[in-house]
Amino acid sequence: MKIALILGCWGRDKEGFISCPGITNEILDLTKNSSRNVKIKDYLDSHFRIFDRPLYNNVHTAVYNVQEKFSEKGDPVISQIKFRYIEEFCANHNRCGLFLRLELKEEV
């Protein structure tokens, strides 16, 4: 099984006008029990209880802290360009209702 950190939004529908259908993006693969992945999982669980339930508040803060706390010089957790897209997504979809969750997926 694969463990993926998913960032998404619920979407927006006002008066039958859909401005966003709801989106999910896999932002991090946490399957391997590397030292860094274990630390990231421990951090997300101890600070946000991500193994118990999805996170609905402070989503951007959680992603930002993972990037800042666990990136190493020349080896970021999330590439800088992808991280900028994540920040843009959070800003653009904040009104849709953001969430961050772990998802188990079948490996292909």
C-alpha positions as CSV (number, residue, x, y, z in Angstrom):
1,M,0.0,0.0,0.0
2,K,1.1,3.5,-0.7
3,I,0.6,6.4,1.9
4,A,0.0,9.7,0.2
5,L,-0.5,13.2,1.7
6,I,-3.5,14.7,-0.2
7,L,-4.3,18.4,-0.4
8,G,-7.8,19.2,-1.7
9,C,-10.8,21.4,-1.6
10,W,-14.5,20.7,-1.4
11,G,-15.5,22.9,-4.3
12,R,-18.0,25.7,-4.6
13,D,-21.5,25.7,-6.0
14,K,-23.6,28.8,-5.7
15,E,-27.1,29.0,-7.2
16,G,-26.3,26.1,-9.5
17,F,-23.1,27.8,-10.8
18,I,-20.0,25.7,-10.2
19,S,-17.0,27.8,-9.7
20,C,-14.9,24.8,-8.6
21,P,-15.9,21.1,-8.8
22,G,-13.6,20.1,-5.9
23,I,-10.0,19.0,-6.4
24,T,-7.5,16.7,-4.8
25,N,-3.8,16.6,-5.4
26,E,-1.2,14.2,-4.1
27,I,1.5,16.4,-2.7
28,L,3.8,13.9,-0.9
29,D,4.4,10.2,-1.0
30,L,5.1,9.0,2.6
31,T,5.2,5.3,1.9
32,K,8.9,4.7,2.5
33,N,10.0,4.6,6.1
34,S,13.0,6.9,5.5
35,S,14.2,8.9,8.4
36,R,12.7,12.1,7.0
37,N,9.3,10.5,6.2
38,V,9.1,9.0,9.7
39,K,9.8,12.5,11.1
40,I,7.2,14.1,8.9
41,K,4.5,11.5,9.8
42,D,5.4,11.9,13.5
43,Y,5.1,15.7,13.2
44,L,1.8,15.6,11.3
45,D,0.4,13.1,13.8
46,S,1.6,14.9,17.0
47,H,0.6,18.4,15.9
48,F,-2.4,17.8,13.7
49,R,-3.6,14.2,14.5
50,I,-3.6,13.5,10.8
51,F,-3.8,9.7,11.3
52,D,-7.1,10.2,13.2
53,R,-8.8,12.6,10.9
54,P,-8.3,15.0,8.0
55,L,-7.1,18.5,8.7
56,Y,-9.6,21.3,7.9
57,N,-7.9,24.3,9.6
58,N,-4.4,25.6,9.2
59,V,-3.8,23.5,6.1
60,H,-1.4,25.9,4.6
61,T,0.5,26.2,7.9
62,A,0.8,22.4,8.1
63,V,2.2,22.1,4.6
64,Y,4.5,25.2,5.1
65,N,5.9,23.7,8.4
66,V,6.6,20.4,6.8
67,Q,8.5,22.2,4.0
68,E,10.5,24.4,6.4
69,K,11.2,21.9,9.2
70,F,12.2,18.9,7.1
71,S,13.8,20.3,3.9
72,E,17.6,20.1,3.7
73,K,19.8,22.3,1.7
74,G,19.6,21.1,-1.9
75,D,17.0,18.5,-1.0
76,P,13.6,20.1,-0.3
77,V,10.7,17.9,0.8
78,I,8.6,19.5,-2.0
79,S,10.3,21.1,-5.0
80,Q,10.2,24.9,-4.9
81,I,8.0,25.1,-8.1
82,K,5.5,22.6,-6.7
83,F,5.5,24.3,-3.4
84,R,4.6,27.7,-5.1
85,Y,1.7,25.9,-6.9
86,I,0.6,24.5,-3.5
87,E,0.6,28.0,-2.0
88,E,-1.3,29.4,-5.0
89,F,-3.8,26.5,-4.7
90,C,-4.3,27.3,-1.0
91,A,-4.9,31.0,-1.7
92,N,-7.2,30.3,-4.7
93,H,-9.3,27.6,-3.1
94,N,-9.5,28.8,0.5
95,R,-13.2,29.8,0.0
96,C,-13.9,26.2,-1.3
97,G,-12.8,24.7,2.1
98,L,-9.3,23.2,2.1
99,F,-8.4,19.8,3.6
100,L,-5.2,17.8,4.1
101,R,-5.5,14.1,4.6
102,L,-3.6,10.8,4.4
103,E,-4.8,8.3,1.8
104,L,-4.0,4.7,1.4
105,K,-3.6,3.7,-2.3
106,E,-3.0,0.5,-4.1
107,E,0.5,0.5,-5.6
108,V,0.5,-0.1,-9.3
